[in-house]
Amino acid sequence: MLRNIRAGRGPAMRMAGVVALSAVVVGVTPSTASASGNWCGNWLKDPAVAHGVKVVSGTRASYGAGHFQVNQGYYGPHWYAWAYEWNTGLGPALNWRYRGNKAAYTCYPRTEGGFYTPGVPDYQAYKVQAELERYPNNVYGPAVYWGG
């Protein structure tokens, strides 16, 4: 499962500990986990261009007066998934599993105050989860299998 994945931001020492912990939690070898992190590819930078946008079933969660979830939409020949939040006051992240090597990756918004992440295509991701960046503990939504 993608629960409790935290790869990416923070000082190098904290990140090294997080990557090692993430590797244990998700069953990824440390060498693969250290190669993961913030990878969104160069796919769907602005999900507003997608058609048929809807929530990925089973991913919606609440935090305070707000909500966060994984959305999906069709653009070109593929479906894309991205994390989306509203009224939480926290930045979202998309945790996802790469079909090629089964490693876990995290995608963040393009801007610091962003309320959605870029989209990851169905031919690359098979499991998705929305996350809210909160210090000291992030908030995780349910992880689900996804295929567009």
OpenMM code with the backbone's topology and positions (N, CA, C; nanometers):
from openmm import Vec3, app, unit

residues = "MET LEU ARG ASN ILE ARG ALA GLY ARG GLY PRO ALA MET ARG MET ALA GLY VAL VAL ALA LEU SER ALA VAL VAL VAL GLY VAL THR PRO SER THR ALA SER ALA SER GLY ASN TRP CYS GLY ASN TRP LEU LYS ASP PRO ALA VAL ALA HIS GLY VAL LYS VAL VAL SER GLY THR ARG ALA SER TYR GLY ALA GLY HIS PHE GLN VAL ASN GLN GLY TYR TYR GLY PRO HIS TRP TYR ALA TRP ALA TYR GLU TRP ASN THR GLY LEU GLY PRO ALA LEU ASN TRP ARG TYR ARG GLY ASN LYS ALA ALA TYR THR CYS TYR PRO ARG THR GLU GLY GLY PHE TYR THR PRO GLY VAL PRO ASP TYR GLN ALA TYR LYS VAL GLN ALA GLU LEU GLU ARG TYR PRO ASN ASN VAL TYR GLY PRO ALA VAL TYR TRP GLY GLY".split()
positions = [
    Vec3(0.0829, -0.1180, 0.0000),
    Vec3(0.0000, 0.0000, 0.0000),
    Vec3(0.0868, 0.1235, 0.0000),
    Vec3(0.0291, 0.2309, -0.0448),
    Vec3(0.1010, 0.3568, -0.0483),
    Vec3(0.0858, 0.4345, 0.0809),
    Vec3(0.0251, 0.3783, 0.1826),
    Vec3(0.0042, 0.4515, 0.3069),
    Vec3(0.1386, 0.4881, 0.3682),
    Vec3(0.1409, 0.6066, 0.4235),
    Vec3(0.2565, 0.6562, 0.4971),
    Vec3(0.3825, 0.6689, 0.4134),
    Vec3(0.3662, 0.7057, 0.2884),
    Vec3(0.4821, 0.7316, 0.2042),
    Vec3(0.5159, 0.8785, 0.2180),
    Vec3(0.6390, 0.9087, 0.2378),
    Vec3(0.6812, 1.0489, 0.2423),
    Vec3(0.8192, 1.0554, 0.1815),
    Vec3(0.8258, 1.0856, 0.0539),
    Vec3(0.9544, 1.1005, -0.0120),
    Vec3(0.9607, 1.2410, -0.0679),
    Vec3(1.0677, 1.3094, -0.0477),
    Vec3(1.0796, 1.4370, -0.1138),
    Vec3(1.1335, 1.5503, -0.0312),
    Vec3(1.0492, 1.6308, 0.0298),
    Vec3(1.0875, 1.7584, 0.0896),
    Vec3(1.1581, 1.7416, 0.2229),
    Vec3(1.2401, 1.8410, 0.2563),
    Vec3(1.3035, 1.8444, 0.3874),
    Vec3(1.4532, 1.8301, 0.3792),
    Vec3(1.5215, 1.8467, 0.4918),
    Vec3(1.6667, 1.8336, 0.4958),
    Vec3(1.7110, 1.6945, 0.4521),
    Vec3(1.8328, 1.6881, 0.4034),
    Vec3(1.8844, 1.5623, 0.3479),
    Vec3(1.8818, 1.4482, 0.4487),
    Vec3(1.9201, 1.4753, 0.5733),
    Vec3(1.9218, 1.3670, 0.6721),
    Vec3(1.7807, 1.3162, 0.6999),
    Vec3(1.6842, 1.4066, 0.7132),
    Vec3(1.5467, 1.3651, 0.7380),
    Vec3(1.4948, 1.2866, 0.6186),
    Vec3(1.5285, 1.3318, 0.4988),
    Vec3(1.4825, 1.2625, 0.3795),
    Vec3(1.5413, 1.1226, 0.3716),
    Vec3(1.6679, 1.1080, 0.4056),
    Vec3(1.7299, 0.9757, 0.4015),
    Vec3(1.6578, 0.8807, 0.4963),
    Vec3(1.6236, 0.9284, 0.6156),
    Vec3(1.5499, 0.8452, 0.7109),
    Vec3(1.4106, 0.8130, 0.6614),
    Vec3(1.3465, 0.9108, 0.5995),
    Vec3(1.2116, 0.8900, 0.5472),
    Vec3(1.2140, 0.7903, 0.4335),
    Vec3(1.3127, 0.8034, 0.3433),
    Vec3(1.3225, 0.7104, 0.2311),
    Vec3(1.3434, 0.5691, 0.2824),
    Vec3(1.4300, 0.5524, 0.3816),
    Vec3(1.4522, 0.4196, 0.4366),
    Vec3(1.3247, 0.3663, 0.5016),
    Vec3(1.2537, 0.4497, 0.5776),
    Vec3(1.1293, 0.4080, 0.6399),
    Vec3(1.0256, 0.3753, 0.5335),
    Vec3(1.0152, 0.4602, 0.4308),
    Vec3(0.9207, 0.4349, 0.3221),
    Vec3(0.9491, 0.3013, 0.2561),
    Vec3(1.0763, 0.2699, 0.2392),
    Vec3(1.1135, 0.1437, 0.1757),
    Vec3(1.0608, 0.0261, 0.2569),
    Vec3(1.0682, 0.0361, 0.3890),
    Vec3(1.0186, -0.0713, 0.4748),
    Vec3(0.8663, -0.0794, 0.4662),
    Vec3(0.7988, 0.0345, 0.4734),
    Vec3(0.6533, 0.0377, 0.4750),
    Vec3(0.5940, -0.0168, 0.3459),
    Vec3(0.6491, 0.0217, 0.2313),
    Vec3(0.5896, -0.0192, 0.1047),
    Vec3(0.6577, -0.1399, 0.0418),
    Vec3(0.7571, -0.1948, 0.1055),
    Vec3(0.8215, -0.3143, 0.0536),
    Vec3(0.9093, -0.2879, -0.0668),
    Vec3(0.9729, -0.1722, -0.0714),
    Vec3(1.0621, -0.1365, -0.1813),
    Vec3(1.2040, -0.1438, -0.1287),
    Vec3(1.2967, -0.1893, -0.2110),
    Vec3(1.4357, -0.1949, -0.1662),
    Vec3(1.4890, -0.0530, -0.1504),
    Vec3(1.5824, -0.0291, -0.0574),
    Vec3(1.6359, 0.1063, -0.0377),
    Vec3(1.6934, 0.1678, -0.1647),
    Vec3(1.7572, 0.0890, -0.2506),
    Vec3(1.8136, 0.1476, -0.3727),
    Vec3(1.7034, 0.1984, -0.4648),
    Vec3(1.5940, 0.1265, -0.4736),
    Vec3(1.4816, 0.1717, -0.5557),
    Vec3(1.4161, 0.2926, -0.4922),
    Vec3(1.3969, 0.2902, -0.3605),
    Vec3(1.3311, 0.4021, -0.2919),
    Vec3(1.4131, 0.5291, -0.3063),
    Vec3(1.5441, 0.5193, -0.2979),
    Vec3(1.6252, 0.6397, -0.3088),
    Vec3(1.6192, 0.6966, -0.4495),
    Vec3(1.5878, 0.6144, -0.5465),
    Vec3(1.5754, 0.6621, -0.6844),
    Vec3(1.4369, 0.7202, -0.7095),
    Vec3(1.3436, 0.6988, -0.6174),
    Vec3(1.2079, 0.7478, -0.6398),
    Vec3(1.1987, 0.8935, -0.5992),
    Vec3(1.1009, 0.9308, -0.5202),
    Vec3(1.0878, 1.0695, -0.4801),
    Vec3(0.9851, 1.1433, -0.5625),
    Vec3(1.0169, 1.2645, -0.6029),
    Vec3(0.9217, 1.3506, -0.6716),
    Vec3(0.9304, 1.3312, -0.8219),
    Vec3(0.8596, 1.2360, -0.8751),
    Vec3(0.8623, 1.2145, -1.0188),
    Vec3(0.7203, 1.2197, -1.0720),
    Vec3(0.6909, 1.3210, -1.1512),
    Vec3(0.5596, 1.3343, -1.2137),
    Vec3(0.5724, 1.3178, -1.3640),
    Vec3(0.6938, 1.2938, -1.4104),
    Vec3(0.7147, 1.2883, -1.5537),
    Vec3(0.6853, 1.4256, -1.6123),
    Vec3(0.6553, 1.4298, -1.7385),
    Vec3(0.6195, 1.5549, -1.8041),
    Vec3(0.4848, 1.5324, -1.8707),
    Vec3(0.3894, 1.4811, -1.7942),
    Vec3(0.2642, 1.4355, -1.8510),
    Vec3(0.1579, 1.5434, -1.8563),
    Vec3(0.0663, 1.5457, -1.7644),
    Vec3(-0.0450, 1.6414, -1.7681),
    Vec3(-0.0219, 1.7488, -1.6624),
    Vec3(0.0425, 1.8589, -1.7024),
    Vec3(0.0769, 1.9645, -1.6072),
    Vec3(-0.0460, 2.0376, -1.5551),
    Vec3(-0.1492, 2.0529, -1.6383),
    Vec3(-0.2696, 2.1245, -1.5984),
    Vec3(-0.3921, 2.0347, -1.6186),
    Vec3(-0.4374, 1.9662, -1.5144),
    Vec3(-0.5517, 1.8757, -1.5277),
    Vec3(-0.6821, 1.9442, -1.5684),
    Vec3(-0.6863, 2.0773, -1.5676),
    Vec3(-0.8083, 2.1481, -1.6086),
    Vec3(-0.8423, 2.1212, -1.7554),
    Vec3(-0.7474, 2.0723, -1.8333),
    Vec3(-0.7737, 2.0436, -1.9752),
    Vec3(-0.8349, 1.9053, -1.9952),
    Vec3(-0.8410, 1.8245, -1.8904),
    Vec3(-0.8953, 1.6882, -1.9013),
    Vec3(-1.0475, 1.6912, -1.9139),
    Vec3(-1.1019, 1.5881, -1.9751),
    Vec3(-1.2465, 1.5737, -1.9947),
    Vec3(-1.3007, 1.4631, -1.9038),
    Vec3(-1.4275, 1.4718, -1.8695),
    Vec3(-1.4916, 1.3674, -1.7887),
    Vec3(-1.4316, 1.3538, -1.6502),
    Vec3(-1.3923, 1.4645, -1.5896),
    Vec3(-1.3260, 1.4612, -1.4591),
    Vec3(-1.4212, 1.4106, -1.3513),
    Vec3(-1.3710, 1.3168, -1.2709),
    Vec3(-1.4473, 1.2627, -1.1583),
    Vec3(-1.3495, 1.2084, -1.0546),
    Vec3(-1.3995, 1.1859, -0.9357),
    Vec3(-1.3173, 1.1319, -0.8281),
    Vec3(-1.2863, 0.9848, -0.8575),
    Vec3(-1.1651, 0.9410, -0.8233),
    Vec3(-1.1317, 0.7997, -0.8298),
    Vec3(-1.2008, 0.7353, -0.7107),
    Vec3(-1.2874, 0.6413, -0.7368),
    Vec3(-1.3690, 0.5782, -0.6332),
    Vec3(-1.2839, 0.5304, -0.5156),
    Vec3(-1.3271, 0.5679, -0.3955),
    Vec3(-1.2617, 0.5214, -0.2737),
    Vec3(-1.1466, 0.6073, -0.2259),
    Vec3(-1.1182, 0.7222, -0.2926),
    Vec3(-1.0026, 0.8026, -0.2525),
    Vec3(-1.0380, 0.9292, -0.1761),
    Vec3(-1.1636, 0.9662, -0.1668),
    Vec3(-1.2005, 1.0916, -0.1010),
    Vec3(-1.1835, 1.0796, 0.0504),
    Vec3(-1.1262, 1.1841, 0.1107),
    Vec3(-1.1070, 1.1886, 0.2553),
    Vec3(-1.1311, 1.3318, 0.3020),
    Vec3(-1.1549, 1.3494, 0.4302),
    Vec3(-1.1808, 1.4816, 0.4871),
    Vec3(-1.0702, 1.5202, 0.5831),
    Vec3(-1.0503, 1.6523, 0.5934),
    Vec3(-0.9566, 1.7058, 0.6904),
    Vec3(-1.0098, 1.8427, 0.7327),
    Vec3(-1.0442, 1.8586, 0.8580),
    Vec3(-1.1033, 1.9834, 0.9044),
    Vec3(-1.2319, 2.0099, 0.8282),
    Vec3(-1.2443, 2.1315, 0.7747),
    Vec3(-1.3633, 2.1677, 0.6971),
    Vec3(-1.3473, 2.1345, 0.5496),
    Vec3(-1.2332, 2.0774, 0.5126),
    Vec3(-1.2056, 2.0504, 0.3715),
    Vec3(-1.2012, 1.9032, 0.3359),
    Vec3(-1.1703, 1.8799, 0.2108),
    Vec3(-1.1634, 1.7441, 0.1568),
    Vec3(-1.0439, 1.7321, 0.0638),
    Vec3(-1.0005, 1.6092, 0.0414),
    Vec3(-0.8959, 1.5825, -0.0571),
    Vec3(-0.9235, 1.4468, -0.1185),
    Vec3(-0.8739, 1.4278, -0.2418),
    Vec3(-0.9053, 1.3050, -0.3164),
    Vec3(-0.8124, 1.2932, -0.4359),
    Vec3(-0.8238, 1.1799, -0.5037),
    Vec3(-0.7585, 1.1634, -0.6334),
    Vec3(-0.8670, 1.1790, -0.7380),
    Vec3(-0.8437, 1.2673, -0.8336),
    Vec3(-0.9332, 1.2853, -0.9474),
    Vec3(-0.8766, 1.2122, -1.0679),
    Vec3(-0.9638, 1.1842, -1.1640),
    Vec3(-0.9190, 1.1281, -1.2908),
    Vec3(-0.9925, 1.1977, -1.4043),
    Vec3(-0.9267, 1.2055, -1.5190),
    Vec3(-0.9869, 1.2672, -1.6356),
    Vec3(-0.9167, 1.2170, -1.7610),
    Vec3(-0.9853, 1.2293, -1.8724),
    Vec3(-0.9340, 1.1812, -2.0000),
    Vec3(-0.8737, 1.2966, -2.0785),
    Vec3(-0.7528, 1.2763, -2.1312),
    Vec3(-0.6883, 1.3761, -2.2161),
    Vec3(-0.6053, 1.3025, -2.3193),
    Vec3(-0.6345, 1.3282, -2.4472),
    Vec3(-0.5630, 1.2566, -2.5527),
    Vec3(-0.6024, 1.1103, -2.5516),
    Vec3(-0.5067, 1.0239, -2.5687),
    Vec3(-0.5438, 0.8820, -2.5689),
    Vec3(-0.5407, 0.8152, -2.4312),
    Vec3(-0.5265, 0.8919, -2.3219),
    Vec3(-0.5096, 0.8291, -2.1902),
    Vec3(-0.5909, 0.8971, -2.0815),
    Vec3(-0.6132, 0.8213, -1.9720),
    Vec3(-0.6697, 0.8739, -1.8489),
    Vec3(-0.5541, 0.9158, -1.7597),
    Vec3(-0.5754, 1.0220, -1.6842),
    Vec3(-0.4745, 1.0732, -1.5921),
    Vec3(-0.5344, 1.0829, -1.4524),
    Vec3(-0.4498, 1.0650, -1.3512),
    Vec3(-0.4914, 1.0788, -1.2106),
    Vec3(-0.4078, 1.1879, -1.1460),
    Vec3(-0.4709, 1.2683, -1.0576),
    Vec3(-0.3992, 1.3721, -0.9853),
    Vec3(-0.4657, 1.3938, -0.8504),
    Vec3(-0.3866, 1.4414, -0.7535),
    Vec3(-0.4401, 1.4736, -0.6215),
    Vec3(-0.5018, 1.6128, -0.6263),
    Vec3(-0.6105, 1.6295, -0.5521),
    Vec3(-0.6846, 1.7551, -0.5499),
    Vec3(-0.7348, 1.7802, -0.4079),
    Vec3(-0.7238, 1.9040, -0.3617),
    Vec3(-0.7760, 1.9388, -0.2295),
    Vec3(-0.8548, 2.0679, -0.2391),
    Vec3(-0.9513, 2.0817, -0.1495),
    Vec3(-1.0239, 2.2079, -0.1388),
    Vec3(-1.0604, 2.2335, 0.0061),
    Vec3(-1.0324, 2.3572, 0.0460),
    Vec3(-1.0680, 2.4078, 0.1773),
    Vec3(-0.9952, 2.3384, 0.2921),
    Vec3(-0.8769, 2.2814, 0.2670),
    Vec3(-0.8015, 2.2198, 0.3767),
    Vec3(-0.6909, 2.3115, 0.4270),
    Vec3(-0.6444, 2.4013, 0.3415),
    Vec3(-0.5335, 2.4877, 0.3777),
    Vec3(-0.3987, 2.4186, 0.3733),
    Vec3(-0.3944, 2.2973, 0.3207),
    Vec3(-0.2703, 2.2203, 0.3110),
    Vec3(-0.2449, 2.1805, 0.1661),
    Vec3(-0.1194, 2.1680, 0.1291),
    Vec3(-0.0847, 2.1292, -0.0073),
    Vec3(-0.1033, 1.9802, -0.0303),
    Vec3(-0.1573, 1.9420, -0.1465),
    Vec3(-0.1765, 1.7999, -0.1764),
    Vec3(-0.0520, 1.7368, -0.2379),
    Vec3(-0.0476, 1.6071, -0.2338),
    Vec3(0.0536, 1.5285, -0.3032),
    Vec3(-0.0165, 1.4043, -0.3571),
    Vec3(0.0353, 1.3511, -0.4664),
    Vec3(-0.0168, 1.2260, -0.5228),
    Vec3(0.0886, 1.1191, -0.5046),
    Vec3(0.0564, 1.0168, -0.4288),
    Vec3(0.1425, 0.8988, -0.4163),
    Vec3(0.0942, 0.7986, -0.5196),
    Vec3(0.1880, 0.7380, -0.5915),
    Vec3(0.1486, 0.6432, -0.6956),
    Vec3(0.2566, 0.5388, -0.7174),
    Vec3(0.2133, 0.4241, -0.7666),
    Vec3(0.3034, 0.3131, -0.7990),
    Vec3(0.3267, 0.3094, -0.9492),
    Vec3(0.4517, 0.2992, -0.9876),
    Vec3(0.4927, 0.2935, -1.1275),
    Vec3(0.4830, 0.1494, -1.1790),
    Vec3(0.4145, 0.1310, -1.2903),
    Vec3(0.3964, -0.0026, -1.3477),
    Vec3(0.5292, -0.0684, -1.3852),
    Vec3(0.6251, 0.0116, -1.4302),
    Vec3(0.7524, -0.0421, -1.4787),
    Vec3(0.8353, -0.1129, -1.3738),
    Vec3(0.8508, -0.0522, -1.2566),
    Vec3(0.9380, -0.1114, -1.1546),
    Vec3(0.8690, -0.1326, -1.0200),
    Vec3(0.7385, -0.1051, -1.0131),
    Vec3(0.6571, -0.1220, -0.8919),
    Vec3(0.6977, -0.0282, -0.7784),
    Vec3(0.7853, 0.0684, -0.8049),
    Vec3(0.8311, 0.1618, -0.7018),
    Vec3(0.7247, 0.2671, -0.6738),
    Vec3(0.7313, 0.3226, -0.5535),
    Vec3(0.6393, 0.4280, -0.5124),
    Vec3(0.7011, 0.5645, -0.5425),
    Vec3(0.6205, 0.6561, -0.5935),
    Vec3(0.6633, 0.7918, -0.6254),
    Vec3(0.5633, 0.8908, -0.5673),
    Vec3(0.6068, 1.0142, -0.5492),
    Vec3(0.5204, 1.1203, -0.4992),
    Vec3(0.5308, 1.2398, -0.5923),
    Vec3(0.4165, 1.2967, -0.6248),
    Vec3(0.4079, 1.4110, -0.7144),
    Vec3(0.3466, 1.5278, -0.6372),
    Vec3(0.4096, 1.6448, -0.6434),
    Vec3(0.3632, 1.7644, -0.5723),
    Vec3(0.3094, 1.8677, -0.6714),
    Vec3(0.2337, 1.9667, -0.6236),
    Vec3(0.1861, 2.0742, -0.7122),
    Vec3(0.3030, 2.1488, -0.7758),
    Vec3(0.2783, 2.2104, -0.8893),
    Vec3(0.3820, 2.2868, -0.9589),
    Vec3(0.4145, 2.4160, -0.8859),
    Vec3(0.3202, 2.4684, -0.8083),
    Vec3(0.3443, 2.5904, -0.7315),
    Vec3(0.3233, 2.5613, -0.5834),
    Vec3(0.3878, 2.6390, -0.4985),
    Vec3(0.3811, 2.6143, -0.3543),
    Vec3(0.2395, 2.6198, -0.3004),
    Vec3(0.1556, 2.7093, -0.3475),
    Vec3(0.0191, 2.7211, -0.2975),
    Vec3(-0.0817, 2.6433, -0.3793),
    Vec3(-0.0340, 2.5512, -0.4630),
    Vec3(-0.1232, 2.4774, -0.5519),
    Vec3(-0.2204, 2.3871, -0.4790),
    Vec3(-0.3373, 2.3673, -0.5383),
    Vec3(-0.4376, 2.2803, -0.4785),
    Vec3(-0.4584, 2.1525, -0.5595),
    Vec3(-0.3749, 2.1289, -0.6599),
    Vec3(-0.3768, 2.0035, -0.7346),
    Vec3(-0.2359, 1.9732, -0.7853),
    Vec3(-0.2106, 1.8469, -0.8135),
    Vec3(-0.0819, 1.8044, -0.8674),
    Vec3(-0.0950, 1.7827, -1.0176),
    Vec3(0.0154, 1.7706, -1.0889),
    Vec3(0.0061, 1.7278, -1.2284),
    Vec3(-0.0528, 1.5868, -1.2364),
    Vec3(-0.1008, 1.5506, -1.3537),
    Vec3(-0.1616, 1.4191, -1.3721),
    Vec3(-0.0617, 1.3132, -1.4158),
    Vec3(-0.0802, 1.1931, -1.3655),
    Vec3(0.0018, 1.0771, -1.4009),
    Vec3(-0.0849, 0.9850, -1.4870),
    Vec3(-0.0340, 0.9358, -1.6015),
    Vec3(-0.1167, 0.8577, -1.6939),
    Vec3(-0.1400, 0.7133, -1.6503),
    Vec3(-0.2503, 0.6583, -1.7008),
    Vec3(-0.2887, 0.5210, -1.6672),
    Vec3(-0.1857, 0.4169, -1.7117),
    Vec3(-0.1107, 0.4439, -1.8166),
    Vec3(-0.0121, 0.3460, -1.8619),
    Vec3(0.1142, 0.3465, -1.7750),
    Vec3(0.1259, 0.4425, -1.6825),
    Vec3(0.2400, 0.4482, -1.5913),
    Vec3(0.2040, 0.4090, -1.4484),
    Vec3(0.0845, 0.4466, -1.4013),
    Vec3(0.0467, 0.4247, -1.2612),
    Vec3(-0.0593, 0.3158, -1.2489),
    Vec3(-0.0489, 0.2353, -1.1433),
    Vec3(-0.1526, 0.1344, -1.1188),
    Vec3(-0.2132, 0.1444, -0.9792),
    Vec3(-0.1580, 0.2290, -0.8938),
    Vec3(-0.2122, 0.2483, -0.7595),
    Vec3(-0.1937, 0.3951, -0.7242),
    Vec3(-0.2977, 0.4569, -0.6654),
    Vec3(-0.2917, 0.6005, -0.6368),
    Vec3(-0.3446, 0.6307, -0.4969),
    Vec3(-0.2983, 0.7449, -0.4426),
    Vec3(-0.3393, 0.7878, -0.3093),
    Vec3(-0.3149, 0.9387, -0.2970),
    Vec3(-0.4112, 1.0116, -0.2413),
    Vec3(-0.3933, 1.1539, -0.2129),
    Vec3(-0.3355, 1.1704, -0.0730),
    Vec3(-0.2552, 1.2739, -0.0570),
    Vec3(-0.1893, 1.3027, 0.0699),
    Vec3(-0.1939, 1.4536, 0.0921),
    Vec3(-0.2031, 1.4953, 0.2166),
    Vec3(-0.1926, 1.6366, 0.2517),
    Vec3(-0.0624, 1.6574, 0.3277),
    Vec3(0.0125, 1.7600, 0.2890),
    Vec3(0.1389, 1.7919, 0.3538),
    Vec3(0.1113, 1.8693, 0.4815),
    Vec3(0.1383, 1.8065, 0.5956),
    Vec3(0.1107, 1.8674, 0.7257),
    Vec3(0.2242, 1.8333, 0.8213),
    Vec3(0.2796, 1.9340, 0.8877),
    Vec3(0.3850, 1.9094, 0.9839),
    Vec3(0.3245, 1.8922, 1.1223),
    Vec3(0.3641, 1.7956, 1.2029),
    Vec3(0.4714, 1.7006, 1.1803),
    Vec3(0.4255, 1.5718, 1.1117),
    Vec3(0.2957, 1.5509, 1.0977),
    Vec3(0.2471, 1.4265, 1.0370),
    Vec3(0.1557, 1.4574, 0.9191),
    Vec3(0.1861, 1.3971, 0.8060),
    Vec3(0.1015, 1.4147, 0.6889),
    Vec3(-0.0292, 1.3390, 0.7073),
    Vec3(-0.1290, 1.3760, 0.6285),
    Vec3(-0.2600, 1.3122, 0.6335),
    Vec3(-0.2769, 1.2342, 0.5040),
    Vec3(-0.3142, 1.1063, 0.5137),
    Vec3(-0.3238, 1.0191, 0.3972),
    Vec3(-0.4674, 0.9762, 0.3708),
    Vec3(-0.5057, 0.9790, 0.2457),
    Vec3(-0.6325, 0.9231, 0.2039),
    Vec3(-0.6134, 0.7753, 0.1729),
    Vec3(-0.7217, 0.7073, 0.1388),
    Vec3(-0.7120, 0.5653, 0.1038),
    Vec3(-0.6331, 0.5441, -0.0253),
    Vec3(-0.5552, 0.4387, -0.0303),
    Vec3(-0.4836, 0.3993, -0.1518),
    Vec3(-0.5697, 0.2973, -0.2255),
    Vec3(-0.5828, 0.3140, -0.3564),
    Vec3(-0.6640, 0.2227, -0.4356),
    Vec3(-0.5921, 0.1843, -0.5647),
    Vec3(-0.6261, 0.0681, -0.6169),
    Vec3(-0.5776, 0.0294, -0.7495),
    Vec3(-0.6522, 0.1122, -0.8524),
    Vec3(-0.5793, 0.1530, -0.9577),
    Vec3(-0.6381, 0.2419, -1.0568),
    Vec3(-0.5838, 0.2065, -1.1936),
    Vec3(-0.6684, 0.2169, -1.2920),
    Vec3(-0.6237, 0.1892, -1.4276),
    Vec3(-0.6915, 0.2796, -1.5283),
    Vec3(-0.7433, 0.3919, -1.4825),
    Vec3(-0.8063, 0.4878, -1.5731),
    Vec3(-0.9505, 0.4579, -1.6002),
] * unit.nanometer
topology = app.Topology()
chain = topology.addChain("A")
for resn in residues:
    res = topology.addResidue(resn, chain)
    for name in ("N", "CA", "C"):
        topology.addAtom(name, app.Element.getBySymbol(name[0]), res)
